[in-house]
């Protein structure tokens, strides 16, 4: 029987679409990396508000934009509620900020570092986002006008691609496969466990942001 490759869930919160587009790009890029092709990696993107069950995947990439040094509530809730499942998987986090600085020079807020420890993330990355004045709320425009925040699209797609290469290589190196997980009785949920997980996921589903 043909062995399936590792399955990756890419999920993120987004307020104005920039982070959603970054997450979707990660989902497209991972299977196309050299390591991803070699290990038959597949990736699925879903907005975090859908509360997709991470137990159906071998690895998870979770992200959110940063507002006031905090992730959006939907992403924070997902990380907290799904932590028991995320702790048993390969997890990477990414935060999106309004800066033109190189990704390697950016530091995630303390809250994100705390979430990274909670879900036992393999790594975290800060990525530059996009700021368009025309789609901001009046409050957001007021904050923008009183700051030195740059305006425009500062997303570094080459940095995103390089990060995807790193993730795919690490996933491939672990030799995690869907078949291996499915055959392990310790990782195969029974009906009661699946029911509890479904209830937990249903409780954390939130109304998506209007511009996601």
LINQUI-V860622 format. One record per residue. N is the residue number from 1. RES is the residue in one letter. NEAR is the number of other C-alpha atoms within 10 Angstrom. Layout:
((N RES NEAR) (N RES NEAR))
This chain:
((1 X 3) (2 X 5) (3 X 11) (4 X 15) (5 X 21) (6 X 26) (7 X 21) (8 X 26) (9 X 23) (10 X 29) (11 X 30) (12 X 30) (13 X 29) (14 X 29) (15 X 18) (16 X 18) (17 X 18) (18 X 23) (19 X 28) (20 X 24) (21 X 15) (22 X 24) (23 X 26) (24 X 18) (25 X 17) (26 X 22) (27 X 22) (28 X 18) (29 X 20) (30 X 26) (31 X 24) (32 X 19) (33 X 20) (34 X 13) (35 X 21) (36 X 24) (37 X 15) (38 X 14) (39 X 22) (40 X 17) (41 X 23) (42 X 20) (43 X 22) (44 X 17) (45 X 20) (46 X 17) (47 X 21) (48 X 26) (49 X 22) (50 X 19) (51 X 23) (52 X 21) (53 X 18) (54 X 22) (55 X 20) (56 X 15) (57 X 23) (58 X 22) (59 X 24) (60 X 23) (61 X 23) (62 X 23) (63 X 32) (64 X 30) (65 X 28) (66 X 22) (67 X 12) (68 X 8) (69 X 13) (70 X 17) (71 X 22) (72 X 19) (73 X 13) (74 X 23) (75 X 24) (76 X 18) (77 X 19) (78 X 24) (79 X 21) (80 X 14) (81 X 17) (82 X 20) (83 X 18) (84 X 15) (85 X 16) (86 X 24) (87 X 15) (88 X 16) (89 X 21) (90 X 22) (91 X 24) (92 X 21) (93 X 25) (94 X 23) (95 X 24) (96 X 24) (97 X 25) (98 X 20) (99 X 22) (100 X 19) (101 X 14) (102 X 14) (103 X 18) (104 X 10) (105 X 7) (106 X 16) (107 X 14) (108 X 19) (109 X 15) (110 X 11) (111 X 12) (112 X 22) (113 X 15) (114 X 11) (115 X 17) (116 X 21) (117 X 12) (118 X 15) (119 X 22) (120 X 18) (121 X 21) (122 X 14) (123 X 15) (124 X 19) (125 X 17) (126 X 24) (127 X 29) (128 X 26) (129 X 24) (130 X 20) (131 X 20) (132 X 13) (133 X 14) (134 X 8) (135 X 12) (136 X 15) (137 X 10) (138 X 11) (139 X 9) (140 X 12) (141 X 15) (142 X 11) (143 X 12) (144 X 16) (145 X 11) (146 X 9) (147 X 9) (148 X 9) (149 X 14) (150 X 14) (151 X 15) (152 X 14) (153 X 15) (154 X 18) (155 X 22) (156 X 16) (157 X 14) (158 X 9) (159 X 15) (160 X 20) (161 X 18) (162 X 12) (163 X 17) (164 X 23) (165 X 20) (166 X 14) (167 X 23) (168 X 25) (169 X 18) (170 X 16) (171 X 23) (172 X 19) (173 X 11) (174 X 10) (175 X 12) (176 X 20) (177 X 20) (178 X 17) (179 X 13) (180 X 14) (181 X 16) (182 X 13) (183 X 10) (184 X 9) (185 X 9) (186 X 9) (187 X 12) (188 X 14) (189 X 13) (190 X 10) (191 X 9) (192 X 9) (193 X 11) (194 X 14) (195 X 12) (196 X 11) (197 X 19) (198 X 14) (199 X 11) (200 X 15) (201 X 19) (202 X 14) (203 X 12) (204 X 19) (205 X 16) (206 X 15) (207 X 9) (208 X 15) (209 X 14) (210 X 9) (211 X 12) (212 X 15))
